[in-house]
Amino acid sequence: MAKLATVVHVTDDKGVSHVLTPADEVPAWAASQITNPKAWAVPPASVSRLAEPDSTPSKSPAKRAAPRRKAG
């Protein structure tokens, strides 16, 4: 069973904010929104992958600008 390590704030699909504490049972919709692995004492099975670093790079390396010519 998933258990929070800290207090978290989540917003449902209707825009209503909810505060969940370690003593609360975390609904599935809220568990899917809590993406910080440090928020979980025991992460749910569907969220546990977030604790693992992503091995694929998210962006390509930045390109360097061409050097400018000197005026003269």
C-alpha positions as CSV (number, residue, x, y, z in Angstrom):
1,M,0.0,0.0,0.0
2,A,1.3,3.4,-1.0
3,K,2.2,5.7,1.9
4,L,3.3,9.4,1.9
5,A,6.4,10.5,3.8
6,T,5.3,14.2,3.9
7,V,2.3,16.5,3.4
8,V,1.5,17.1,-0.3
9,H,-0.9,19.4,-2.2
10,V,-2.6,18.1,-5.3
11,T,-5.3,19.5,-7.6
12,D,-8.1,17.3,-8.9
13,D,-9.5,17.4,-12.5
14,K,-12.2,19.9,-11.3
15,G,-9.5,22.4,-10.1
16,V,-10.1,21.7,-6.4
17,S,-7.0,21.6,-4.2
18,H,-6.5,18.8,-1.7
19,V,-4.0,18.4,1.1
20,L,-2.9,14.8,1.8
21,T,-0.9,13.8,4.9
22,P,1.1,10.6,5.7
23,A,-2.0,9.5,7.7
24,D,-4.3,9.7,4.7
25,E,-5.1,7.0,2.1
26,V,-3.9,8.3,-1.2
27,P,-6.5,8.0,-4.0
28,A,-5.2,6.7,-7.4
29,W,-5.9,10.0,-9.2
30,A,-3.7,11.8,-6.6
31,A,-0.9,9.2,-6.7
32,S,-0.5,9.7,-10.4
33,Q,0.0,13.4,-9.9
34,I,2.6,13.1,-7.1
35,T,5.8,12.8,-9.1
36,N,8.4,13.7,-6.4
37,P,9.9,10.4,-5.2
38,K,10.9,12.0,-1.9
39,A,7.2,12.5,-1.1
40,W,6.7,8.8,-0.8
41,A,7.6,6.6,2.2
42,V,6.2,3.6,0.2
43,P,5.6,4.5,-3.4
44,P,2.7,3.0,-5.3
45,A,3.7,0.4,-7.9
46,S,2.6,2.7,-10.8
47,V,4.7,5.6,-9.5
48,S,7.8,3.7,-8.4
49,R,9.5,4.1,-11.8
50,L,9.8,7.8,-11.0
51,A,12.5,7.1,-8.5
52,E,14.7,5.6,-11.2
53,P,16.7,8.1,-13.3
54,D,15.7,8.3,-17.0
55,S,18.5,6.8,-19.1
56,T,17.4,8.6,-22.3
57,P,18.4,12.2,-22.8
58,S,15.5,14.6,-23.0
59,K,17.2,17.2,-25.2
60,S,19.9,17.2,-27.8
61,P,23.0,19.1,-26.9
62,A,22.9,22.8,-27.5
63,K,24.6,23.9,-30.8
64,R,27.4,26.5,-30.6
65,A,27.0,29.7,-32.5
66,A,29.5,30.3,-35.3
67,P,32.4,32.7,-34.4
68,R,31.9,36.3,-35.6
69,R,34.2,37.9,-38.0
70,K,36.3,40.9,-36.9
71,A,35.3,44.2,-38.4
72,G,38.1,45.9,-40.2
